[in-house]
Structures are given as C-alpha cells and as structure tokens.
Amino acid sequence: MKKQTLGHQPNHVTKEERVESLWKKLIRQETDLSDETIAWMTRRILQLTDYMAYGCALIAYRKQNGEFYMARGTLVYYEAHFHRKYDIEHIRNHVVYWDIEQQGWRTFQIENFLEWKPVVN
C-alpha cells in the first residue's frame, strides 16, 4: 500500500489511516463506546466499503430513529451514477450505498453501524 504524506508532517500516513482517525473521533463524539469497539467499527466499515466496490453486502445498522435495519448494499454502480470514483475520504458521518431491495441510494451514520457480511449469490 502506497503511503501518502500529510503536507509538512514528516510521518507517512495512508488514506485509510487518516480516515480511520477521523471516524474514531466522530464516533467518540457521538457515542460512549469503548476505544476498542470504536477501532473495530472503523476497521469493519473500511472493509465494508472496500468489499461493496465489487460485491454485495448484508449491512446491519440502526436508523436515526433507533430502529434496527438490514440492507443488501453495493457500490458497484457508484462511479456510473455519480461520475466519479468512490473515495472514502469523502465519508464524514454517513456511508452511502445502493440499497438493492429499495432500488435507491441510501446512507447510514457511521456511529450506528453494527456489522456486515458478504452476500454470495
């Protein structure tokens, strides 16, 4: 994995490391979860977005109203629809995905993420 520098900083930090750090701060502000749980969540969301670029995932999260929600999602159509590559650095509070059952673009807040698994057809 190619490391990218952050301006004047001498240390080399990957895009994933920058995003993980940002997400950890955001989740910490919105929840009272342990650092270990927050680290697990950020790693799983990174894995999810990587996987959805090429496949379909079953995603479990809580909606803003607290309801449990499970969706089959993908990012396969992202570039064709939005005319740009999917970039995890654009994720601030919400993860976007194509909801296969609802046939539309949806988002979930990163602090409401529960788990995901690959969908194998």
N, C-alpha and C positions, 0 to 999 in steps of 0.2 A: 504494500500500500504506500502510495507516494505521500510524503509529508508536505504540508504547506505551511509557510511561515506566517506569523501574525505581525505584520508591519515591522516595528522596531524591536520586537521581542527576539532574543537570541534562541529561544527554545523552538523546536519544531512541533507543531500540533496538527493532527489530522482534522479534516472536516467533521468526522464522526465524533472526535473528542470535544471539539468546540460545541457541537450540537448537544451532546450528552451533558456537558457542563451547564449549558443554558436551560435545558429541560429539567435538570435536577433542581436548579434554582426556582424555576417556575412551579414545579410540583411541591417543593418545600414551602413556598409561599401560600399555596392553596390547600395543603393538607397537613396532618400531623403524623404522617407516615415516617417510619424509621429510615435512616440513610441507606441501610441495606435494601429495604423494599424499594426505595426510590431508584437506586442504582439498578436493581433487577428490572424495574419498569422501563427505564430508559433503554437498557440493552434490548429488551423484548420488542419495544417499539421500533428501534433501529432494524432489528431482524425482520419485523413485520413489513416495514416499508421496502426493504431490500427484496423480500420474497414476493410482495404484491406487484413489483415491476414486471414479473414474468409469470405469475400464477395467481391462483385464487386462494384466499384465506378465510377461515371462520374466525370472526373477531367478536370478543365479548367485552362490553363496557357498560357503564352506567350513563344514561342520558342526563341532561342537565336537571331534569325534574326528579332524578333519583331512580327512575325505572331501569331495570336490567334490560339490555338489548344485545341481540346476537345477530350479526350480519355476515353474509358472504360477500367479501370485497376484493377488489383488484385495482391495480394502477396501470394495467396493460393499455388502456385507452387514453391515458393522461396526455401524452405528447400529441396525439392526433387531435384531441379535443381542445387543449389549451395552447397548442402550437409552441410549446417549449418543453424542455426536459424537466422531469420531476427533480426537485432539489430539496433535500432535507433541511438545508439552511433556511428555507422559507417557512418552515414549520415553527410557529411561535407557540400558540396554545392549542391549536387544532390540527388533527391529522385528517387529510382529505382522502377519500376512497370512492370508487364506483360501487354502489350497492346493487348487486346482481338481481336480487328479488324486486327491489323498488325501482330498478332501472333509472337511477339518478345518482348524481354526485352528493355525497354526504360527508359530514365531519364528526369527529368526536374530540372532546377535550382530553389532552394528554393525561391530566390528573385523574380522569375517570376510566382509564384503560384497566382492564382486568387480565385478559390473556388472549392468545390466538393460537391457531394450529392450521397447518396446510390442509387444503381440500384437494383430495386426489380423486379425479373422475374415473 
